[in-house]
Amino acid sequence: MKSAIICDWNGTLLDDANAVLQTINAILSRFGRAAVDMHKLREKFELPPSVLFRNLDMSKDEIEVVQSNDNAIFHDTYEFLARNAALRKGARNVLLAADQRAIQTVIVSNHIVGPIRTQLRRLGIKTHVTDILAFDSRATQFRSMSKQERLRLYMQANDLSPERTVIVGDMPVETEIARNLGLINVSIVGGYVSEGRLRAAGPDYMIYDHHELLPILRKHCLF
């Protein structure tokens, strides 16, 4: 069976937490609500966004407005703000090293395939990513297969060994997926969720940038 590195996209490979914070505050401002800081966002952040907005005490009617037209308010604001976001520190090195060793690198995301591909091209790393597992469109986002099920089916189809597959993410959901599928889990601090929430989920490893991922990959004989 084959080895693989599975990475979340937003907040994990792409350093876009500030773009999301600005997006959320633009939406809150639209309804005359006070802005939040990064600390509060990381304590309240959940997906789908409707849960986050409830956590931020938005009303049902306000959330319905935000969700209209396939969450156009959120997506249009976010994509504009994230258009120049950089990769997380060390991410490019990990992708290049995996590519050189013919190890599959797969993005599994709750975002949408098209915008991820656009960012990969802009960042010059499109050829270093094997596959993208994400939603097909805004209309299907959070309305079709979950990240876990999408990844489970992909691993089955591509003969990936759970014991030799590392999943890296910035939210507790990646730890849950790792536990359910028998994967090695690495949580990266500095994305959408606080360090305390990540630690409470019980990942196998915690890192602060992708340079710290390389020795973990070597330890598990991926590199």
Sequence and secondary structure as in RCSB ss.txt:
>XXXX:A:sequence
MKSAIICDWNGTLLDDANAVLQTINAILSRFGRAAVDMHKLREKFELPPSVLFRNLDMSKDEIEVVQSNDNAIFH
DTYEFLARNAALRKGARNVLLAADQRAIQTVIVSNHIVGPIRTQLRRLGIKTHVTDILAFDSRATQFRSMSKQER
LRLYMQANDLSPERTVIVGDMPVETEIARNLGLINVSIVGGYVSEGRLRAAGPDYMIYDHHELLPILRKHCLF
>XXXX:A:secstr
 EEEEEE SBTTTB  HHHHHHHHHHHHHHTT     HHHHHHH  SSHHHHHHHTT  HHHHHHHHHHHHHHHH
HHHHHHTTT  B TTHHHHHHHHHHTT EEEEEEEEEHHHHHHHHHHHT GGG  EEEEESSGGGTTTS  HHHH
HHHHHHHTTEEEEEEEEEESSHHHHHHHHHHT EEEEETTSSS HHHHHHH  SEEESSGGGHHHHHHHTT  
